């Protein structure tokens, strides 16, 4: 059970009715924290960080820490963070995106994932802040399309995990660091979650699938992972 909570904070918790964040909040209120294992096994949430993010987006600060489960394995857990961090703009809760705003982003950038660049129907794409909401909030003034991107569910989960383990997310909250990150601008970046890494997401669609299958078979014949095989091909031809 958490220590006695300020009235303002309790009122904020009581105002949250959406199922997923309310489930997390109610569990923490009863037990003091909730683990990723409990989110998966007890409540059926396959992506625990997303459930925790839902709570943060409602304006509730959470901190992540490590506990040991019954099998002796280290797992992540969440509990309420510093309630002094409840302030306008940064942790005031994310607003709902109107359908016409989502369409406006698609009109500017195409109906494709902003990370893997896969073309898909608009209903399969989700509106996401280029700079994570927990770092930059909603910003000031009217929303502009260049502050957001459309991403597929798979890339959204990957981005969530990477961002939530980033030192800038956890500690510094520097928006310029986010602006130069792969997850904000995969076409032009200098780091991935502050690490000196480079990443390329490539998707084969429809008639291209046969090309990928042939590539995968060649990698298998060479006893290599597909990614390593592609790197080898690039290295063999990069000076030609």
C-alpha positions as CSV (number, residue, x, y, z in Angstrom):
1,X,0.0,0.0,0.0
2,X,1.5,3.4,-1.0
3,X,2.1,6.0,1.7
4,X,-0.7,8.5,2.3
5,X,-1.3,10.3,-1.0
6,X,-2.0,14.1,-1.3
7,X,-5.7,14.9,-2.0
8,X,-4.9,16.4,-5.4
9,X,-3.2,13.2,-6.4
10,X,-6.1,11.0,-5.1
11,X,-8.5,13.2,-7.0
12,X,-6.5,12.7,-10.2
13,X,-6.5,8.9,-9.7
14,X,-10.2,8.9,-9.1
15,X,-10.9,10.8,-12.3
16,X,-9.3,8.1,-14.5
17,X,-11.9,5.6,-15.7
18,X,-10.3,4.1,-18.9
19,X,-10.0,0.4,-18.2
20,X,-6.2,-0.2,-18.8
21,X,-4.8,2.7,-16.8
22,X,-7.4,2.2,-14.1
23,X,-6.4,-1.5,-13.7
24,X,-2.8,-0.5,-13.1
25,X,-3.8,2.3,-10.7
26,X,-6.1,0.1,-8.7
27,X,-3.5,-2.6,-8.3
28,X,-0.9,-0.2,-7.2
29,X,-3.3,1.4,-4.7
30,X,-4.0,-2.1,-3.2
31,X,-0.5,-3.7,-3.4
32,X,2.0,-0.8,-3.6
33,X,3.3,-1.8,-7.1
34,X,2.5,-3.9,-10.1
35,X,4.9,-6.1,-12.0
36,X,5.2,-6.8,-15.8
37,X,4.4,-10.4,-14.9
38,X,1.2,-9.5,-13.2
39,X,0.2,-7.2,-16.1
40,X,0.7,-10.2,-18.5
41,X,-0.5,-13.2,-16.5
42,X,-3.2,-11.6,-14.2
43,X,-4.6,-9.0,-16.6
44,X,-3.7,-10.3,-20.0
45,X,-1.7,-7.3,-21.2
46,X,0.9,-8.6,-23.7
47,X,2.8,-5.3,-23.7
48,X,3.2,-4.1,-20.1
49,X,5.1,-0.9,-20.9
50,X,2.1,0.2,-22.9
51,X,-0.2,-0.2,-19.9
52,X,2.3,1.8,-17.8
53,X,2.5,4.4,-20.5
54,X,-1.3,4.8,-20.5
55,X,-1.1,5.7,-16.8
56,X,1.6,8.3,-17.4
57,X,-0.3,9.8,-20.2
58,X,-3.2,10.4,-17.8
59,X,-0.9,12.6,-15.8
60,X,0.1,10.0,-13.2
61,X,3.9,9.8,-12.6
62,X,5.2,6.2,-12.4
63,X,8.7,5.0,-11.7
64,X,10.1,1.7,-12.9
65,X,12.2,-0.5,-10.6
66,X,13.3,-4.2,-10.5
67,X,11.9,-7.0,-8.3
68,X,12.6,-10.8,-8.2
69,X,9.8,-13.2,-9.1
70,X,9.1,-16.6,-7.7
71,X,11.5,-18.2,-10.1
72,X,14.3,-15.9,-9.0
73,X,14.3,-13.9,-12.2
74,X,14.6,-10.1,-12.3
75,X,11.5,-8.4,-13.7
76,X,10.3,-4.8,-14.0
77,X,7.7,-3.3,-11.7
78,X,5.9,0.0,-11.5
79,X,4.9,2.2,-8.6
80,X,3.7,5.8,-8.2
81,X,6.5,8.3,-8.7
82,X,7.2,11.8,-7.5
83,X,3.7,13.5,-7.2
84,X,5.4,16.9,-7.4
85,X,5.9,16.1,-11.1
86,X,2.1,16.6,-11.8
87,X,2.1,19.9,-13.7
88,X,0.5,21.4,-16.7
89,X,1.9,20.7,-20.1
90,X,4.2,17.8,-19.2
91,X,2.1,15.4,-17.3
92,X,-1.3,16.8,-17.7
93,X,-2.7,13.9,-19.7
94,X,-2.8,13.3,-23.4
95,X,-5.7,14.6,-25.4
96,X,-7.6,12.5,-27.9
97,X,-6.6,12.9,-31.6
98,X,-9.5,13.9,-33.9
99,X,-9.9,11.8,-37.1
100,X,-9.4,14.8,-39.3
101,X,-6.1,15.5,-37.6
102,X,-4.9,11.9,-38.3
103,X,-6.0,12.3,-41.9
104,X,-4.1,15.6,-42.1
105,X,-0.9,13.9,-41.0
106,X,-1.5,11.2,-43.6
107,X,-2.0,13.8,-46.3
108,X,1.3,15.4,-45.4
109,X,3.4,12.3,-45.0
110,X,1.5,9.5,-46.7
111,X,-0.4,6.6,-45.4
112,X,2.6,4.7,-44.2
113,X,4.4,4.0,-40.9
114,X,6.8,6.7,-40.1
115,X,9.3,4.2,-38.8
116,X,9.4,1.2,-41.1
117,X,7.7,3.2,-44.0
118,X,5.3,0.3,-44.7
119,X,2.2,1.5,-46.7
120,X,-1.0,0.4,-45.0
121,X,-4.6,1.4,-44.4
122,X,-5.0,4.4,-42.2
123,X,-7.0,2.4,-39.6
124,X,-3.9,0.3,-38.9
125,X,-1.7,3.4,-38.1
126,X,-1.6,5.2,-34.8
127,X,-0.9,8.9,-34.1
128,X,2.3,9.3,-32.0
129,X,4.3,12.2,-30.7
130,X,7.7,12.5,-32.4
131,X,9.1,13.7,-29.1
132,X,7.6,11.4,-26.4
133,X,4.7,12.9,-24.5
134,X,6.4,12.2,-21.2
135,X,9.4,14.4,-22.3
136,X,7.8,17.2,-24.2
137,X,4.1,17.0,-23.3
138,X,1.6,18.5,-25.7
139,X,3.7,21.6,-26.3
140,X,2.3,25.0,-26.5
141,X,-0.4,26.4,-28.8
142,X,-2.1,24.7,-31.7
143,X,-1.1,21.2,-32.8
144,X,1.0,21.0,-35.9
145,X,1.3,17.9,-38.0
146,X,5.1,17.9,-38.1
147,X,5.2,17.3,-34.3
148,X,3.5,13.9,-34.9
149,X,3.9,10.8,-37.0
150,X,1.7,7.8,-37.9
151,X,3.3,4.5,-36.9
152,X,2.2,0.9,-37.0
153,X,1.4,-1.1,-33.9
154,X,4.7,-3.1,-34.1
155,X,6.9,0.0,-34.4
156,X,4.9,1.7,-31.7
157,X,5.7,-1.1,-29.3
158,X,9.4,-1.1,-30.2
159,X,9.5,2.7,-29.8
160,X,7.8,2.5,-26.4
161,X,10.3,0.0,-25.1
162,X,13.3,1.8,-26.4
163,X,12.2,5.3,-25.2
164,X,11.2,4.0,-21.8
165,X,14.7,2.6,-21.3
166,X,16.4,5.7,-22.6
167,X,18.4,7.9,-20.1
168,X,16.9,11.0,-21.5
169,X,13.4,9.7,-20.8
170,X,14.3,8.5,-17.3
171,X,16.3,11.5,-16.2
172,X,17.2,14.4,-18.4
173,X,13.9,15.2,-20.4
174,X,15.8,17.1,-23.0
175,X,13.6,17.7,-26.0
176,X,16.7,18.4,-28.3
177,X,18.0,14.9,-27.5
178,X,14.7,13.4,-28.7
179,X,14.7,15.5,-31.8
180,X,18.0,14.0,-33.0
181,X,16.8,10.4,-32.2
182,X,15.9,7.7,-34.7
183,X,12.5,7.3,-33.1
184,X,11.6,10.9,-33.9
185,X,13.2,11.1,-37.3
186,X,14.4,7.8,-38.8
187,X,15.4,9.5,-42.1
188,X,17.9,11.8,-40.3
189,X,19.2,11.0,-36.8
190,X,22.5,10.8,-34.8
191,X,21.6,8.3,-32.1
192,X,19.0,5.7,-31.0
193,X,17.9,6.4,-27.4
194,X,21.3,8.1,-26.8
195,X,23.2,5.1,-28.1
196,X,25.5,5.2,-31.1
197,X,23.5,2.9,-33.3
198,X,22.1,2.8,-36.8
199,X,19.0,1.0,-37.8
200,X,17.2,0.2,-41.0
201,X,13.7,-1.2,-41.2
202,X,12.8,-2.8,-44.5
203,X,9.4,-4.4,-45.4
204,X,8.7,-6.5,-48.5
205,X,5.0,-6.1,-49.6
206,X,2.8,-8.2,-51.8
207,X,4.7,-9.1,-55.0
208,X,8.0,-8.4,-53.2
209,X,7.4,-11.2,-50.7
210,X,8.9,-13.8,-53.1
211,X,12.1,-11.7,-53.2
212,X,12.3,-11.8,-49.4
213,X,11.7,-15.6,-49.3
214,X,14.5,-16.1,-51.8
215,X,16.8,-13.9,-49.7
216,X,15.9,-15.8,-46.5
217,X,16.6,-19.1,-48.2
218,X,20.0,-17.9,-49.3
219,X,20.8,-16.8,-45.8
220,X,19.7,-20.2,-44.4
221,X,21.9,-22.0,-47.0
222,X,24.8,-19.8,-45.8
223,X,23.9,-20.7,-42.2
224,X,23.4,-17.0,-41.4
225,X,20.7,-14.8,-40.0
226,X,18.9,-12.7,-42.6
227,X,20.1,-9.4,-41.2
228,X,23.7,-10.6,-41.1
229,X,23.4,-11.9,-44.6
230,X,22.1,-8.6,-45.9
231,X,25.0,-6.8,-44.2
232,X,27.4,-9.2,-45.9
233,X,25.9,-8.4,-49.3
234,X,26.2,-4.7,-48.6
235,X,29.8,-5.0,-47.5
236,X,30.7,-7.0,-50.6
237,X,29.3,-4.4,-52.9
238,X,29.7,-1.0,-51.1
239,X,32.9,0.0,-53.0
240,X,31.6,-0.9,-56.5
